[in-house]
Amino acid sequence: MHMIFGLLGGLGLFLLGMRLMTDGLRLAAGNTLRTIIARSTGTVLRGLLSGAFITALVQASSALVVASIGFVNAGLMTLTQAITLIYGSNVGTTMTGWLVAMVGFDIDIKALALPMLGLGMVMRVAGSGKRYGAVGEALAGFGLFFLGIDELKAAFAGLSNTINLDAITGSGPLEMLLFVGFGFLLTFLMQSSSAALAITLTAASGGVVGLEAAAAMVIGANVGTTSTAAMAALGATPNAKRVAAAHVIFNLLTGVVAFLLLPLMYIHLADVALLLHMDTGPATLLALFHTLFNVLGVILMLPLTRRLVRILEGWFRSHEEDEARPRYLDSTVTSTPVMAMHALAMELGRIGAIARRMAEGAISSEQGPSARLQADKTVLDTLVDATAEFSTATQRGHLPKDLDGVLPNALRVTGYYTIMAELAIEVANLQQNIQPVHDPEVAAEIARFKGAAVKTITSANSEAENFSAQETAQLLANLNEAYSHLKAALLRAGTRGDLTPRQMVHHLEQSSHIRKIGEEAEKGARYLINFTSQTADNVPAGTESVAAPA
């Protein structure tokens, strides 16, 4: 029981020290750490070095993975950059093993740890809320970290007299797989590969487990780090799932290679340590093994990174990402301008449908901007950019004279739909600040005005079989009339005091945006139907199917 309590207490001190050390270093770095991550991934080499350095510093590879997910989602980092950070972070995690190997068994740990703990806590108390207070917290964390190592060492030293796992299970391939699974389980249960590595290294140094079996446990602990990222990605965005999948793939492949090479590496580990003028104790050899197979994994995966990115971008696709992919803009038809114009007209119709959906949703909403509205805006912007690039490529294809003046109208249409989308966001944002109107006259005018706006926007669908530009123009005129009545009613209510000046201004601003949406929808439909008709006039008979969805 004494040994078990010592083991649990040592593990608790180790984990608490890791937590204080990580949190303290994060607080001390502040936004600097984020800046370093965002700016230091411009090249593959810089990404690798940054990932290794930051993970070695804060001893939390999962924190770096989560940070890289956030940067990818924010558009500050590409998937390739995030993957290189993950490669580097796996190398950085080996620092725990080196700390245990270099400090944990060669000196009087308490003589080092207790002063660090005392000084760190004095700094933490004196500098609460300040940067040097955070540094003190990290220093105290280092002290607890080393005390935990000392307790683990003592517990395993006593345990070795009664238990020898290596002797019980042997050293065959199946037994080694059992130790890999044990290392994975330790990391999964504690959600800390550093803690699993510390237990493994101290167990090997205490004679509880043999060196080869401990090496297998190190492989399992390395693979076990993926469990944190995998769980964090459950129900998350596609980007988060891709980054987590990259982490899993890298660690799994690295683990498989390390397991296959384990007998060979086991034989030559001591030779490599001697070549590097290192100690040949179990902790040092295991730390060296951990580093070697992670570096080997980076070397093997780097040439495959581009292909891995392409594969991952095809996985975990969201509905918004699928919708944001151009359906008709095939680069193979840009060399045939007439067909390219026809494809462009069809894609513009899709953009118009998204803009109308956004507008109707914003007008009908009684709350602020929804997640769907924001997602639609991202989709629309992506498609608009794609149509601009496609138009430029088509222009280079030497358009015939009768189509040369038509292409600018396509860009004009995307401009109208972009304005609609931006105004829809504004309308939804204003809705958050608008309080319910209790004046019957104003409430009736608002309902009439919004109804007229929805009718106008719905009618402005140039792809509908019953579309009539004249009918849409008439509905827009009705909308303008309803706007005039609503404006007058709002001003009267404000004068009577039925609406506060702020409420009146918010309603006037929102109704002005809604009216503008109707105008842009009418213009977009009018120019798109003209563009479509001019394009259709130039499509040779029997070739319309060439512009089928890509």
GIFEN-V528346 format. One record per residue. SS is DSSP state (~ for helix, > for strand, _ for the rest). PHI is phi in radians with two decimals (* if undefined). PSI is psi in whole degrees, 0 to 359 (none if undefined). Layout:
# GIFEN-V528346
SS | PHI | PSI
SS | PHI | PSI
This chain:
# GIFEN-V528346
_ | * | 323
~ | -1.07 | 318
~ | -1.19 | 320
~ | -1.12 | 315
~ | -1.11 | 322
~ | -1.11 | 321
~ | -1.13 | 314
~ | -1.15 | 319
~ | -1.14 | 319
~ | -1.10 | 319
~ | -1.13 | 319
~ | -1.11 | 316
~ | -1.09 | 320
~ | -1.10 | 311
~ | -1.15 | 319
~ | -1.13 | 319
~ | -1.09 | 318
~ | -1.08 | 319
~ | -1.14 | 313
~ | -1.12 | 320
~ | -1.12 | 314
~ | -1.15 | 311
~ | -1.12 | 319
~ | -1.12 | 316
~ | -1.17 | 323
~ | -1.10 | 312
~ | -1.12 | 321
~ | -1.14 | 322
~ | -1.29 | 326
_ | 1.05 | 220
~ | -1.23 | 346
~ | -1.05 | 321
~ | -1.11 | 318
~ | -1.12 | 319
~ | -1.10 | 318
~ | -1.07 | 315
~ | -1.09 | 315
~ | -1.20 | 326
~ | -1.72 | 348
_ | -1.83 | 27
_ | -2.15 | 25
_ | -1.14 | 328
_ | -2.18 | 166
~ | -1.08 | 316
~ | -1.11 | 317
~ | -1.13 | 322
~ | -1.10 | 317
~ | -1.08 | 311
~ | -1.13 | 320
~ | -1.13 | 315
~ | -1.07 | 318
~ | -1.18 | 316
~ | -1.15 | 312
~ | -1.14 | 319
~ | -1.17 | 320
~ | -1.11 | 328
~ | -1.30 | 309
~ | -1.67 | 352
_ | 0.93 | 45
_ | -2.64 | 87
~ | -1.15 | 327
~ | -1.12 | 326
~ | -1.11 | 322
~ | -1.22 | 321
~ | -1.10 | 315
~ | -1.10 | 319
~ | -1.11 | 318
~ | -1.15 | 327
~ | -1.08 | 315
~ | -1.08 | 319
~ | -1.19 | 322
~ | -1.13 | 316
~ | -1.10 | 326
_ | -1.43 | 357
_ | 1.37 | 10
_ | -1.54 | 350
_ | -2.60 | 139
_ | -1.43 | 166
~ | -1.09 | 324
~ | -1.08 | 316
~ | -1.11 | 320
~ | -1.11 | 321
~ | -1.17 | 319
~ | -1.13 | 325
~ | -1.08 | 320
~ | -1.13 | 318
~ | -0.98 | 311
~ | -1.12 | 323
~ | -1.12 | 328
~ | -1.18 | 325
~ | -1.22 | 322
~ | -1.13 | 331
_ | -1.16 | 341
_ | -1.21 | 348
~ | -1.06 | 327
~ | -1.03 | 314
~ | -1.07 | 320
~ | -1.20 | 324
~ | -1.08 | 315
~ | -1.12 | 317
~ | -1.21 | 318
~ | -1.45 | 328
~ | -1.93 | 323
_ | -1.15 | 339
_ | -2.30 | 359
_ | -1.89 | 350
_ | -2.39 | 171
_ | -1.30 | 103
~ | -1.11 | 318
~ | -1.12 | 327
~ | -1.12 | 334
~ | -1.61 | 318
~ | -1.28 | 317
~ | -1.11 | 316
~ | -1.08 | 322
~ | -1.10 | 316
~ | -1.11 | 314
~ | -1.14 | 312
~ | -1.10 | 319
~ | -1.09 | 317
~ | -1.22 | 326
~ | -1.08 | 315
~ | -1.11 | 321
~ | -1.13 | 316
~ | -1.24 | 317
~ | -1.27 | 331
_ | -1.98 | 36
_ | -0.99 | 125
_ | 1.48 | 359
_ | -1.96 | 168
~ | -1.16 | 318
~ | -1.22 | 339
~ | -1.16 | 321
~ | -1.16 | 322
~ | -1.09 | 320
~ | -1.08 | 321
~ | -1.09 | 318
~ | -1.12 | 321
~ | -1.14 | 318
~ | -1.10 | 323
~ | -1.07 | 319
~ | -1.06 | 319
~ | -1.06 | 313
~ | -1.13 | 323
~ | -0.97 | 311
~ | -1.26 | 325
~ | -1.11 | 320
~ | -1.08 | 319
~ | -1.06 | 318
~ | -1.09 | 317
~ | -1.15 | 318
~ | -1.09 | 318
~ | -1.06 | 316
~ | -1.15 | 319
~ | -1.14 | 317
~ | -1.29 | 332
~ | -1.12 | 320
~ | -1.28 | 326
~ | -1.22 | 333
_ | -1.16 | 340
_ | -1.28 | 340
_ | -2.02 | 336
_ | -2.28 | 134
_ | -2.37 | 94
~ | -1.06 | 324
~ | -1.13 | 322
~ | -1.24 | 327
~ | -1.22 | 317
~ | -1.73 | 346
_ | 1.40 | 192
_ | -2.36 | 26
_ | -1.34 | 174
~ | -1.02 | 318
~ | -1.17 | 322
~ | -1.16 | 322
~ | -1.14 | 323
~ | -1.11 | 325
~ | -1.09 | 319
~ | -1.23 | 325
~ | -1.03 | 314
~ | -1.11 | 325
~ | -1.17 | 319
~ | -1.12 | 320
~ | -1.11 | 316
~ | -1.10 | 319
~ | -1.03 | 313
~ | -1.15 | 320
~ | -1.13 | 317
~ | -1.22 | 322
~ | -1.65 | 351
_ | 0.91 | 39
_ | -2.70 | 108
~ | -1.19 | 330
~ | -1.08 | 316
~ | -1.13 | 318
~ | -1.10 | 320
~ | -1.16 | 319
~ | -1.08 | 316
~ | -1.09 | 317
~ | -1.11 | 313
~ | -1.16 | 319
~ | -1.23 | 326
~ | -1.15 | 318
~ | -1.16 | 319
~ | -1.19 | 330
_ | -1.47 | 359
_ | 1.42 | 8
_ | -1.28 | 326
_ | -2.35 | 144
_ | -1.24 | 166
~ | -1.13 | 316
~ | -1.18 | 319
~ | -1.14 | 322
~ | -1.13 | 323
~ | -1.09 | 321
~ | -1.13 | 322
~ | -1.13 | 324
~ | -1.09 | 319
~ | -1.06 | 314
~ | -1.09 | 320
~ | -1.13 | 323
~ | -1.13 | 318
~ | -1.22 | 327
~ | -1.12 | 339
_ | -1.09 | 339
~ | -1.25 | 341
~ | -1.11 | 323
~ | -1.11 | 312
~ | -1.14 | 321
~ | -1.12 | 318
~ | -1.22 | 325
~ | -1.16 | 334
_ | -1.52 | 353
_ | -1.11 | 125
_ | 1.23 | 10
_ | -1.58 | 186
_ | -1.26 | 162
~ | -1.00 | 322
~ | -1.09 | 318
~ | -1.08 | 318
~ | -1.17 | 324
~ | -1.18 | 316
~ | -1.11 | 316
~ | -1.10 | 319
~ | -1.11 | 321
~ | -1.08 | 319
~ | -1.08 | 314
~ | -1.11 | 314
~ | -1.08 | 314
~ | -1.07 | 312
~ | -1.20 | 324
~ | -1.15 | 312
~ | -1.11 | 319
~ | -1.10 | 319
~ | -1.13 | 319
~ | -1.11 | 314
~ | -1.08 | 317
~ | -1.10 | 321
~ | -1.17 | 319
~ | -1.17 | 326
_ | -1.61 | 2
~ | -0.98 | 313
~ | -1.05 | 317
~ | -1.16 | 315
~ | -1.18 | 324
~ | -1.07 | 320
~ | -1.17 | 322
~ | -1.78 | 2
~ | -1.02 | 314
~ | -1.11 | 324
~ | -1.13 | 319
~ | -1.13 | 319
~ | -1.10 | 317
~ | -1.13 | 322
~ | -1.08 | 325
_ | -1.61 | 10
_ | 1.02 | 44
_ | -1.89 | 164
_ | -1.19 | 149
_ | -1.85 | 23
_ | -1.21 | 161
~ | -0.99 | 318
~ | -1.11 | 317
~ | -1.15 | 316
~ | -1.11 | 320
~ | -1.21 | 321
~ | -1.11 | 320
~ | -1.13 | 317
~ | -1.05 | 314
~ | -1.01 | 316
~ | -1.19 | 315
~ | -1.07 | 315
~ | -1.33 | 336
~ | -1.28 | 319
~ | -1.11 | 319
~ | -1.07 | 320
~ | -1.07 | 319
~ | -1.09 | 316
~ | -1.07 | 320
~ | -1.26 | 324
~ | -1.50 | 334
~ | -0.95 | 314
_ | -1.15 | 341
_ | -1.71 | 2
~ | -1.12 | 315
~ | -1.05 | 317
~ | -1.17 | 322
~ | -1.09 | 319
~ | -1.08 | 316
~ | -1.08 | 319
~ | -1.13 | 314
~ | -1.15 | 326
~ | -1.16 | 340
_ | -1.52 | 351
_ | -1.70 | 160
_ | 0.93 | 37
_ | -1.29 | 135
_ | -1.52 | 167
~ | -1.05 | 321
~ | -1.12 | 320
~ | -1.17 | 321
~ | -1.13 | 319
~ | -1.20 | 331
_ | -1.33 | 350
_ | -1.41 | 126
_ | -0.97 | 134
_ | -1.64 | 335
_ | -2.11 | 348
_ | -1.48 | 86
_ | -1.69 | 125
~ | -1.09 | 340
~ | -1.25 | 343
~ | -1.70 | 359
_ | -1.16 | 336
_ | -1.33 | 348
_ | -2.01 | 90
~ | -0.93 | 321
~ | -1.10 | 316
~ | -1.19 | 323
~ | -1.09 | 320
~ | -1.15 | 322
~ | -1.15 | 317
~ | -1.11 | 321
~ | -1.11 | 319
~ | -1.08 | 320
~ | -1.20 | 322
~ | -1.21 | 325
~ | -1.10 | 326
~ | -1.10 | 321
~ | -1.12 | 317
~ | -1.08 | 318
~ | -1.08 | 321
~ | -1.12 | 321
~ | -1.17 | 317
~ | -1.09 | 318
~ | -1.15 | 321
~ | -1.08 | 318
~ | -1.10 | 315
~ | -1.12 | 313
~ | -1.12 | 322
~ | -1.15 | 319
~ | -1.17 | 319
~ | -1.19 | 323
~ | -1.43 | 344
_ | -1.28 | 144
_ | -1.88 | 9
_ | -2.20 | 193
_ | -1.39 | 190
_ | -1.10 | 131
_ | -1.54 | 168
~ | -1.11 | 326
~ | -1.12 | 320
~ | -1.10 | 315
~ | -1.12 | 320
~ | -1.12 | 318
~ | -1.08 | 323
~ | -1.12 | 319
~ | -1.12 | 317
~ | -1.07 | 313
~ | -1.08 | 315
~ | -1.06 | 320
~ | -1.11 | 316
~ | -1.18 | 323
~ | -1.10 | 317
~ | -1.08 | 320
~ | -1.13 | 319
~ | -1.17 | 326
~ | -1.13 | 316
~ | -1.13 | 320
~ | -1.15 | 321
~ | -1.11 | 320
~ | -1.13 | 317
~ | -1.12 | 323
~ | -1.19 | 321
~ | -1.05 | 324
_ | -1.22 | 344
_ | -1.42 | 15
_ | 1.02 | 75
_ | -1.10 | 143
_ | -1.14 | 159
~ | -1.04 | 325
~ | -1.29 | 347
~ | -1.92 | 348
~ | -1.07 | 324
_ | -1.50 | 354
_ | -1.53 | 326
~ | -1.01 | 319
~ | -1.01 | 333
~ | -1.14 | 331
~ | -1.14 | 317
~ | -1.18 | 327
~ | -1.12 | 320
~ | -1.09 | 316
~ | -1.10 | 328
~ | -1.12 | 317
~ | -1.09 | 316
~ | -1.24 | 327
~ | -1.14 | 318
~ | -1.09 | 319
~ | -1.00 | 315
~ | -1.13 | 317
~ | -1.14 | 320
~ | -1.17 | 325
~ | -1.08 | 319
~ | -1.09 | 317
~ | -1.10 | 317
~ | -1.06 | 316
~ | -1.17 | 322
~ | -1.12 | 318
~ | -1.14 | 330
~ | -1.07 | 333
_ | -1.14 | 333
_ | -1.75 | 359
_ | -1.65 | 126
_ | -1.60 | 155
_ | -1.00 | 142
_ | -1.66 | 128
_ | -1.74 | 348
_ | -1.27 | 119
~ | -1.03 | 319
~ | -1.10 | 312
~ | -1.16 | 318
~ | -1.05 | 320
~ | -1.17 | 320
~ | -1.19 | 323
~ | -1.11 | 314
~ | -1.08 | 317
~ | -1.11 | 317
~ | -1.14 | 313
~ | -1.14 | 323
~ | -1.09 | 318
~ | -1.12 | 324
~ | -1.16 | 315
~ | -1.11 | 320
~ | -1.07 | 317
~ | -1.10 | 313
~ | -1.14 | 317
~ | -1.10 | 321
~ | -1.20 | 334
_ | -1.41 | 48
_ | -1.97 | 96
_ | -1.19 | 348
_ | -1.55 | 349
_ | -1.20 | 145
_ | -1.10 | 325
_ | -1.70 | 21
_ | -1.12 | 136
_ | -2.37 | 117
~ | -1.08 | 324
~ | -1.17 | 319
~ | -1.13 | 318
~ | -1.11 | 320
~ | -1.11 | 322
~ | -1.17 | 319
~ | -1.13 | 325
~ | -1.16 | 321
~ | -1.09 | 319
~ | -1.09 | 322
~ | -1.11 | 317
~ | -1.10 | 323
~ | -1.16 | 317
~ | -1.11 | 326
~ | -1.14 | 318
~ | -1.08 | 316
~ | -1.10 | 317
~ | -1.15 | 318
~ | -1.05 | 315
~ | -1.12 | 319
~ | -1.13 | 321
~ | -1.15 | 318
~ | -1.14 | 320
~ | -1.14 | 317
~ | -1.13 | 323
~ | -1.16 | 322
~ | -1.15 | 321
~ | -1.30 | 344
_ | 1.56 | 7
_ | -1.25 | 337
_ | -2.18 | 140
_ | -1.26 | 157
~ | -0.94 | 321
~ | -1.15 | 316
~ | -1.06 | 316
~ | -1.06 | 316
~ | -1.11 | 317
~ | -1.08 | 316
~ | -1.15 | 319
~ | -1.12 | 318
~ | -1.17 | 317
~ | -1.14 | 315
~ | -1.14 | 327
~ | -1.13 | 319
~ | -1.12 | 318
~ | -1.13 | 318
~ | -1.07 | 319
~ | -1.11 | 323
~ | -1.05 | 315
~ | -1.05 | 318
~ | -1.13 | 316
~ | -1.16 | 323
~ | -1.11 | 317
~ | -1.12 | 316
~ | -1.16 | 319
~ | -1.07 | 316
~ | -1.15 | 319
~ | -1.12 | 312
~ | -1.23 | 327
~ | -1.21 | 320
~ | -1.16 | 325
~ | -1.18 | 317
~ | -1.08 | 316
~ | -1.13 | 317
~ | -1.17 | 320
~ | -1.17 | 324
~ | -1.20 | 317
~ | -1.11 | 327
~ | -1.14 | 337
~ | -1.81 | 359
_ | -1.43 | 123
_ | -1.07 | 146
_ | -1.04 | 136
_ | 1.45 | 5
_ | -2.00 | 8
~ | -1.04 | 329
~ | -1.24 | 350
~ | -1.08 | 329
~ | -1.59 | 35
_ | -1.18 | 162
_ | -0.94 | 136
_ | -1.38 | none
